[in-house]
Amino acid sequence: MLTLAQALLDPLACTSLDLSVGQTVAAVPDEIAALQNLESLRIGRDTKKISEAIGDLPKLRKLVLWGDSPAKVLPDTIGNLGALEELSIAWPKLAAFPATLGRLGSLRKLSLAHPRLTALPDSICELSSLGVLALHMPRLAALPDGIGRLLSLERLLIDEASLTTLPASVGRLERLTHLAIGGNKLSEIPPAAGGLTALRYVKIAGARKLKRLPSECAEWTQVQVFWTDDVGFKEVPEPIFAMKGLRSLAISNGALKKLSPRIGELAELAFLKLENNWTSPAGNAIAEVPKELLALDRLVQLDLRFNLAESFPAALGGLASVRFLGLPERMPQAEVDRVAAAFPGAEIHQGLIDWSEGAEIVAGLNQLAWGSPTFDPFSPLTT
């Protein structure tokens, strides 16, 4: 691993530099500009200051700032990095993100993390090439109103925030295929979001005040994965039944009281996860399992753990493709034995799962349904 001093001995030969490992670099000096062929730069927690000369690196394509750095300011010259394609900033003491980020015309991936900042610079709405925006900002109160100008955006991945809604302009993101909003205070999805007709993967978590989807979301006909966790749906929202290509539906740890017979219309489903856990204050409470599930002949996983149903329709034994079946904890043992006999090819689970074992189960199910044991549509690194 090159040190900064070593890199400066032959500056034109250096294309990649990691200042976060094996050395303490308190300040990135003006001499950094000598590394004219540098393509990747990683700066860690020991750095307190970055020279404005960082903006003079014409070939820099990837810049990562990570760790518990005490730095409070970044140089505005970061906006001069015309070749930059990937930028990750996770320095927790920063007073603000640079307003000049909007000048990064080649930027494809932007990841921002901060424990206290409540807003993003409006200038990020000028990033015409941006394909991935990943945010971990627990106090982020709102997305910029101009976010709809990010016409190249394909993935909007919000790991944690304090959003209560999305700006109406989000509906103009016609290329958006991945939408993930986790750990938030979302209480509504604006009707304009129906314009997100390219969506294929949707994930919403921690939005207990979100009770419904607007009818306009029936335009999300390309969605293949729709996952929610700890969301306030009392029944499967009607727009979901318009997602005829849906392959994975999870409404976990929520407030479901019933499962509509219309679930049988989702003929492509491989995963149906409606489980609850002991930590959910309201909790899924499905008391009846509809026989219409029999139409789901591609189903690999059916998880109804911690619901209220005490019986299982005998006809559902015809679901020969099922490999994982989660049954309600209160189901009588005689009924569990009957169901287990009807599903000889499935692993039967009640109650909590040992996730050291569960990880292997998930990998196997993903391999069956998606052809990849590590399938994760919501990773910002997934291409």
Residue, then its C-alpha position, 0 to 999 in steps of 0.5 A: m500500500l502506497t503512502l502519500a510520501q511514496a506516491l509523490l516520489d513518482p506522482l504520474a505513476c500513481t493511479s490509486l491512493d488510500l490515505s486511511v490505511g497504514q499511515t496518519v495523514a492529518a492534512v491532505p497537502d497542496e502537493i496532492a495536485a501533482l498526482q495528475n493520473l490519480e483515479s481513486l482516492r480514499i481519505g479516512r478518519d485521521t484527516k482534519k483538512i483537505s487542500e483546495a488543490i484536490g480540485d486539480l486532479p483531472k482524472l479522479r473518478k472515485l473519492v471516498l471520505w469515511g470514518d470519524s474525521p474531525a473535519k468540519v469543512l470540505p473545500d468547494t474545489i471538490g466541485n471542480l472534479g470534472a471526471l468524478e463518477e463516484l463520491s462517498i462522504a461520511w464525515p460526521k462533523l461536517a457543518a454542511f455538504p459542499a454547495t458545489l456538488g452540483r457542478l460534478g457533471s460526470l457523477r454517477k453515484l453519490s452516497l451521503a451519510h451524516p448523523r445531524l444534518t437536516a437538509l441536502p444542498d439544492s445543488i445536487c438537483e443539477l447532477s444530470s448524470l447521477g444514477v444512484l443517490a444513497l442517503h443515511m441521514p437520520r435527521l433529514a427532514a425533506l428531499p429537495d423540491g427539485i429532485g425531479r430534475l435528476l432525470s438519469l436517476e435509477r436508484l434512490l436509496i434512503d437508509e434512514a431519514s425523518l421524511t414525512t412525505l416525498p416531493a411531488s417532483v419525484g414523479r418525474l424520475e422516469r428512469l427510477t427502477h429502485l426506491a428504498i426508504g427506510g427508518n423514516k416518518l413517512s405518512e404518505i406517498p404523493p399521488a404524483a409518485g404514480g409517474l414512477t412507471a419504471l420502478r421494479y424494486v420498492k422497499i419501505a420500512g419504519a413508516r408506521k403512519l403510512k396507511r395506504l398507497p394512492s391509487e396512482c401507484a397502480e401504474w407501477t406495473q413493472v414492480q418485481v419486489f415490494w417489501t415493507d417492514d413496520v409499515g401501517f398497512k392494515e390490508v394489502p394495498e389495492p395498487i399492489f394487485a396491478m403489479k402482475g409481474l410481482r415476484s416478491l411481496a413482503i409486508s412484515n411486522g406491520a398491522l395486517k388484519k386480513l389477506s385479500p383473496r385477490i392475492g391469488e391474482l399475483a401469479e408470478l409470486a415466488f416470495l410471500k412474507l407476511e410474518n410478524n415478530w414480538t417487537s411490533p407494537a401493533g402486529n400482523a394479525i391475519a386470522e384466515v389463510p385464503k384458499e386462493l393462494l393455491a393459484l400461486d404455483r411458483l411460490v418458493q417461500l410462504d411465511l405467516r409466522f406470528n399471525l393468528a391463523e390456527s388452520f391452513p386450507a387443505a387444498l394448499g398442499g398442492l403448492a408443490s414449489v414451496r420450500f419454506l413455510g412459516l406457520p403461526e406460532r399459535m397453530p395447534q400441533a396436530e394442524v402443524d403435523r398435517v400441514a407438514a405432511a402436505f408439504p414434504g419438500a418444504e422446511i417448516h418453521q414456527g416462532l423465531i429463526d436461528w439466523s445463523e441457520g436462516a442465512e443459509i435458508v435465505a441464500g438457498l431461496n434466493q438461488l431458486a427464485w433469482g439465480s443468485p444466493t446474495f440477491d439484494p436489489f437495494s444495495p447501492l453497489t448492485t449493478 
